[in-house]
Structure formats: structure tokens, C-alpha cells
Amino acid sequence: MKYEITYIISPALDEAAKSALVDRFDKVLKDNGTEVIDSKDWSKRRFAYEIGGFTEGIYHVVNVKADDASGIDEFDRLAKFSDGILRHMIVKREA
């Protein structure tokens, strides 16, 4: 099954911290049996409303392939607690 994960990274993070956050979450997926097809920044966007005190954020998109949802579930669980991720969304894609 293919999934697309989009998350918004806090603009308060510097480039090194942002890269470390992306690497950490890509590793969470890989360590739980999910194949990362690509992981890239989309763009820095202004929000329609304030999120966590910020008016803009860096959108990051990850396309993955997984036989089961364990990696997706673990990503979802950890993203909820991460200060660096303001919002995230996981979409199951048609094969």
C-alpha cells in the first residue's frame, strides 16, 4: 500500500535542526518496515490562521510504501508529541 505523509515543520527550527527532524522521522518509518520512496520539502507557506503561535511553516512531503501500517502508526504517534511538527496528515493512496 502507498501512503503520502504531509507535515508542517516549525519555522523556529534552524536548517540543521530541520534536517535532523526529517532524518529522524524518515528513520522511524524505515525502522518499522516502511519503504521511503521520496522525502522532500514542498515549500514554506503562510497559514490561513495561526498554528501554535506561528503564521507560516515548512511543508514536507513523504511518499512511502508499506505492507502493514506499523511504520505509519509509529510516525503518527511520535509526530503528535514532536514540538518541531505543527500538523501532519497521512493519506492512503490508490495503488
KALIN-V392171 format. One record per pair of residues at least 24 apart in sequence whose ideal C-beta (glycine too) atoms are under 10 Angstrom apart, sorted by the first residue. I is the first residue (numbers start at 1). J is the second residue. D is the distance in Angstrom with one decimal. If there is no record, write none. Layout:
i: <I/I>
j: <J/J>
d: <D/D>
This chain:
i: <1/1/1/1/1/1/1/1/1/1/1/1/2/2/2/2/2/2/2/2/2/2/2/3/3/3/3/3/3/3/3/3/3/3/3/3/3/3/3/4/4/4/4/4/4/4/4/4/4/5/5/5/5/5/5/5/5/5/5/5/5/5/5/5/5/5/6/6/6/6/6/6/6/6/6/6/7/7/7/7/7/7/7/7/7/7/7/7/7/7/7/7/8/8/8/8/8/8/8/8/8/8/8/8/8/8/8/8/8/8/9/9/9/9/9/9/9/9/9/9/9/9/10/10/10/10/10/10/10/10/10/10/10/10/11/11/11/11/11/11/11/12/12/12/12/12/12/12/13/13/13/13/13/17/18/18/18/20/21/21/21/21/21/22/22/22/22/24/24/24/25/25/25/25/25/25/25/25/25/25/26/26/26/26/28/28/28/28/28/28/28/29/29/29/29/29/29/29/29/30/30/31/31/31/32/32/32/32/32/32/32/32/32/33/33/33/33/33/33/33/34/34/34/34/34/34/34/34/34/34/34/34/35/35/35/35/35/35/36/36/36/36/36/36/37/37/37/37/38/38/38/39/39/47/47/51/51/52/52/52/52/53/54/57/57/57/58/58/59/60/60/62/62/63/64/64/65/65/66>
j: <34/64/65/66/67/68/69/72/92/93/94/95/35/37/63/64/65/66/91/92/93/94/95/29/34/37/62/63/64/65/66/69/71/72/75/90/91/92/93/37/61/62/63/64/89/90/91/92/93/29/34/36/39/60/61/62/63/64/72/75/76/79/88/89/90/91/42/59/60/61/62/87/88/89/90/91/57/58/59/60/61/62/75/79/82/84/85/86/87/88/89/90/42/44/45/47/51/52/54/56/57/58/59/60/84/85/86/87/88/89/41/44/57/58/59/60/82/84/85/86/87/88/51/52/53/54/56/57/58/82/83/84/85/86/44/54/55/56/57/58/86/52/53/54/57/83/84/86/57/58/83/84/85/84/58/60/84/84/60/82/83/84/85/58/60/62/84/78/82/84/60/62/74/75/78/79/82/84/85/88/60/62/64/75/71/72/74/75/77/78/79/62/64/66/70/71/72/74/75/64/71/70/71/74/66/68/69/70/71/72/73/74/75/66/67/68/69/70/71/74/62/64/65/66/67/68/69/70/71/72/74/75/63/64/65/66/67/71/62/63/64/65/66/71/62/63/64/65/62/63/64/63/64/86/87/86/87/83/85/86/87/86/86/85/86/87/84/86/87/85/88/88/90/93/90/93/93/95/92>
d: <10.0/9.1/7.2/5.9/7.5/8.5/7.9/9.0/6.3/8.0/9.6/7.1/9.6/7.8/7.0/7.1/5.4/8.1/9.5/7.5/4.3/7.9/6.3/9.4/8.1/9.7/8.4/7.6/5.1/7.8/6.5/8.3/9.1/5.8/9.3/5.9/6.6/5.6/6.4/9.6/6.6/7.3/5.5/7.8/8.5/7.6/4.8/8.3/5.6/8.1/9.7/9.6/8.8/8.5/7.3/4.4/8.0/6.7/7.6/6.5/8.8/8.6/6.7/7.4/5.1/7.8/7.5/6.4/7.2/5.2/7.8/8.6/6.9/5.0/8.1/7.6/9.1/9.2/7.7/5.5/8.3/7.9/8.9/6.3/8.9/9.2/5.1/8.0/6.8/3.8/7.4/9.1/9.7/9.9/8.2/8.3/7.3/9.5/8.8/9.2/4.0/6.9/5.7/7.6/9.7/6.9/4.5/4.7/7.3/9.1/8.3/9.2/6.1/4.3/7.8/5.7/9.4/5.9/6.4/7.3/9.8/9.8/9.2/7.3/9.5/6.5/9.9/6.4/8.0/9.1/6.9/5.2/7.4/5.6/7.2/5.8/8.7/5.7/5.6/6.4/9.0/9.4/9.0/7.3/9.6/8.7/8.4/9.8/9.9/8.3/9.0/5.5/10.0/7.1/6.8/8.6/7.5/8.8/8.9/7.2/9.4/4.5/7.4/9.7/6.3/8.6/9.3/8.5/8.7/9.0/8.7/7.7/9.8/6.2/7.3/7.1/7.9/9.1/7.8/9.2/9.9/7.0/9.2/9.4/7.0/9.9/5.6/5.5/9.3/6.0/8.9/7.3/5.9/8.1/9.8/4.6/7.6/7.8/5.7/9.2/7.5/9.9/7.6/8.2/8.4/9.0/9.3/4.9/3.4/8.2/8.1/5.0/7.9/6.8/6.8/7.0/9.9/6.2/5.7/9.9/9.5/5.0/7.3/4.3/8.6/8.8/8.7/7.8/3.2/6.6/8.8/8.0/9.7/6.3/4.5/7.0/9.0/8.9/6.4/7.7/5.4/8.4/9.8/9.2/8.2/4.3/6.1/6.0/7.2/5.2/8.9/7.8/8.6/8.8/9.3/5.0/6.3/8.8/9.9/5.2/8.7/9.5/6.6/9.3/5.4/7.9/9.9/9.4/9.6/8.9/9.3/9.9/9.4/8.0/9.3/9.6/9.5/9.5/9.8>
